């Protein structure tokens, strides 16, 4: 996967451009005339993985959200940390709301539902 590329002449960010005649990918500077051939044809890649039935917007760093309520009445099944953030959300195929927990340990971030 490509990282951000910068112009060697003026340090502006290079933008991907297609050369339709040659059928190649180039990175071009919008400030000067600098161009370079792309070594990788992948411009951007995003990998998402989640459990089936889990809300799509639950992220590992959700536990650091100060607006979510927290509880010390449950322990993380993964690391045993005594604090978890929680919220309710609708789940596909189920009626009613499901209670989701996120471990507040900075190194764990395990998610489970009740």
Secondary structure, 3 states (H helix, E strand, C coil): CCCCCECCCCCCEEEEEEECCCCEEEEEECCCCCEEECCCCCCCCCCCCCCCCCCCCCCHHHHHCCCCEEECCCCCCCCCCCCEEEEEEECCCCCCEEEEEEECCCCCCCEEEC
